[in-house]
Amino acid sequence: MLPASSTQAAATRAFGINPQGDIVGVYIDATGTHGFLLRR
């Protein structure tokens, strides 16, 4: 398990993970909603 949040994010949500372990999701901060891709 990896922490998937930032101290600046109000919310973080992961939507999917592929066989290589890459995770895709979104986070919300003061400037809006942003997507992320966390690669292993």
N, CA and C atoms as a LAMMPS dump frame, in Angstrom:
ITEM: TIMESTEP
0
ITEM: NUMBER OF ATOMS
120
ITEM: BOX BOUNDS ff ff ff
-5.0000000000000000e+02 5.0000000000000000e+02
-5.0000000000000000e+02 5.0000000000000000e+02
-5.0000000000000000e+02 5.0000000000000000e+02
ITEM: ATOMS id mol type element x y z
1 1 1 N 0.841 -1.167 0
2 1 2 C 0 0 0
3 1 3 C 0.89 1.234 0
4 2 1 N 0.553 2.192 -0.852
5 2 2 C 1.28 3.456 -0.918
6 2 3 C 0.383 4.595 -0.474
7 3 1 N 0.911 5.56 0.247
8 3 2 C 0.099 6.747 0.525
9 3 3 C -0.113 7.499 -0.782
10 4 1 N -1.329 7.88 -1.058
11 4 2 C -1.649 8.53 -2.335
12 4 3 C -2.275 9.887 -2.088
13 5 1 N -1.679 10.65 -1.227
14 5 2 C -2.214 11.979 -0.975
15 5 3 C -1.085 12.979 -0.816
16 6 1 N -1.428 14.217 -0.953
17 6 2 C -0.501 15.313 -0.766
18 6 3 C -0.988 16.141 0.413
19 7 1 N -0.086 16.793 1.089
20 7 2 C -0.512 17.644 2.196
21 7 3 C -1.344 18.816 1.696
22 8 1 N -1.254 19.125 0.4
23 8 2 C -2.016 20.225 -0.194
24 8 3 C -3.343 19.77 -0.789
25 9 1 N -3.563 18.469 -0.906
26 9 2 C -4.779 17.953 -1.533
27 9 3 C -5.911 17.829 -0.52
28 10 1 N -7.089 18.276 -0.933
29 10 2 C -8.28 18.116 -0.098
30 10 3 C -8.819 16.696 -0.209
31 11 1 N -8.6 16.066 -1.376
32 11 2 C -9.064 14.696 -1.603
33 11 3 C -8.209 14.055 -2.682
34 12 1 N -8.035 12.748 -2.597
35 12 2 C -7.302 11.974 -3.595
36 12 3 C -8.072 10.688 -3.832
37 13 1 N -8.227 10.307 -5.121
38 13 2 C -8.952 9.077 -5.428
39 13 3 C -8.258 8.338 -6.565
40 14 1 N -7.944 7.087 -6.343
41 14 2 C -7.383 6.228 -7.382
42 14 3 C -8.528 5.521 -8.097
43 15 1 N -8.444 5.455 -9.431
44 15 2 C -9.496 4.825 -10.224
45 15 3 C -9.087 3.5 -10.836
46 16 1 N -7.796 3.308 -11.037
47 16 2 C -7.395 2.065 -11.677
48 16 3 C -5.917 1.782 -11.523
49 17 1 N -5.585 0.506 -11.72
50 17 2 C -4.202 0.052 -11.669
51 17 3 C -4.019 -0.99 -12.767
52 18 1 N -2.897 -0.894 -13.501
53 18 2 C -2.656 -1.848 -14.575
54 18 3 C -1.731 -2.96 -14.091
55 19 1 N -1.495 -3.992 -14.921
56 19 2 C -0.659 -5.118 -14.491
57 19 3 C 0.774 -4.714 -14.109
58 20 1 N 1.256 -3.597 -14.623
59 20 2 C 2.598 -3.133 -14.29
60 20 3 C 2.637 -2.394 -12.951
61 21 1 N 1.474 -2.121 -12.366
62 21 2 C 1.417 -1.447 -11.079
63 21 3 C 1.243 0.064 -11.159
64 22 1 N 1.021 0.6 -12.369
65 22 2 C 0.783 2.028 -12.531
66 22 3 C -0.632 2.353 -12.053
67 23 1 N -0.78 3.474 -11.342
68 23 2 C -2.063 3.863 -10.774
69 23 3 C -2.501 5.185 -11.388
70 24 1 N -3.771 5.281 -11.765
71 24 2 C -4.337 6.507 -12.316
72 24 3 C -5.454 6.986 -11.408
73 25 1 N -5.57 8.303 -11.271
74 25 2 C -6.616 8.848 -10.407
75 25 3 C -6.692 10.355 -10.498
76 26 1 N -7.346 10.96 -9.508
77 26 2 C -7.504 12.405 -9.445
78 26 3 C -7.239 12.9 -8.032
79 27 1 N -6.887 14.175 -7.946
80 27 2 C -6.804 14.831 -6.646
81 27 3 C -7.388 16.233 -6.778
82 28 1 N -7.884 16.756 -5.675
83 28 2 C -8.484 18.085 -5.641
84 28 3 C -7.665 18.94 -4.692
85 29 1 N -7.296 20.133 -5.174
86 29 2 C -6.609 21.089 -4.31
87 29 3 C -7.247 22.459 -4.477
88 30 1 N -6.603 23.486 -3.968
89 30 2 C -7.174 24.835 -3.996
90 30 3 C -7.378 25.378 -5.409
91 31 1 N -6.654 24.833 -6.391
92 31 2 C -6.773 25.343 -7.764
93 31 3 C -7.714 24.524 -8.634
94 32 1 N -8.228 23.401 -8.14
95 32 2 C -9.176 22.604 -8.918
96 32 3 C -8.906 21.114 -8.84
97 33 1 N -9.435 20.392 -9.827
98 33 2 C -9.295 18.942 -9.912
99 33 3 C -8.233 18.599 -10.958
100 34 1 N -7.355 17.661 -10.614
101 34 2 C -6.231 17.309 -11.482
102 34 3 C -6.126 15.79 -11.565
103 35 1 N -5.688 15.29 -12.705
104 35 2 C -5.423 13.868 -12.865
105 35 3 C -3.979 13.543 -12.505
106 36 1 N -3.746 12.275 -12.162
107 36 2 C -2.372 11.847 -11.918
108 36 3 C -2.158 10.441 -12.442
109 37 1 N -0.898 10.15 -12.75
110 37 2 C -0.442 8.818 -13.118
111 37 3 C 0.78 8.531 -12.268
112 38 1 N 0.667 7.567 -11.392
113 38 2 C 1.781 7.157 -10.533
114 38 3 C 2.392 5.908 -11.146
115 39 1 N 3.621 6.057 -11.674
116 39 2 C 4.299 4.918 -12.311
117 39 3 C 5.24 4.244 -11.344
118 40 1 N 5.284 2.932 -11.414
119 40 2 C 6.214 2.154 -10.572
120 40 3 C 7.605 2.249 -11.125
